[in-house]
Amino acid sequence: MRIGRFRKDGREFTGIVEGERVFALKEDLLATPFFKDSIDVERGTEEFSLEGLDILPPVNPSKIIAIGLNYKAHAAEFNKELPEEPMLFMKPPTAVIGQGEAIVYPTHMSRRVDYEGELAVVIGRRAKDVTEEEVDKYILGYTCFNDVTARDLQKKDIQYTRAKGFDTFAPMGPWIETDIDPDDVTIETYLNGERRQHTSTADMIFSVRRLVSFVSQVMTLLPGDVIATGTPSGVGKIKSGDTIEVKIEGIGTLVNTVIA
Ligand code: MG
């Protein structure tokens, strides 16, 4: 099942996508999901054509946790040793943008901004100290994510808050897919139509289930929270005017442009 958020004539709603049709849910559950214990998807009676809708970010998370160095080949391209346990950092929810929105290049501070195509997990139920075996029932689904990074500031600062935290540095979407096997899907990133990243999530150092379990042992995960599971090799810089696409098998393609 595909769940997304949409806008039509100024009204925002959550809907289930089936082919070119969108069926509105009774409640706009993904607008502020973290006030609830879980997200329950109940279909309403309204139906729309996907073509006539603006696609919004699929969720409005209370927090975004991201994983550094989770693919072996990416660790190698930065000459880093493989981590012994997942390396966590956070991106602010104010950085979220959705399908078709522009990444704003922070020219006042950075001279080097990179794309990082990633598979993101969306949490569906409040989770604390969850084991790998029971993780699935806490996951709502998966979406495409671009962990946009000011690489020069990442190297300059001791931690990642500034490099990863600019407004528009967390594109995600176009929607949440509930039925994929996160352990073996193909992830590709295209820069101006040219493929730059192409890997299976089977190459991850820590699996999606391991990551969700691990993070839940640090902090309570709330419905709508997002875990970006790390980028494969092939990261590279972007500039104003570029188009970046993150395509994940079984989910779809997240498309964003860059403006100065
Ligand atoms: Mg990343």
Residues whose N, C-alpha, C, O or C-beta is under 5 A from the ligand:
A	BS01	MG	I67 E116 D147 G230 T231
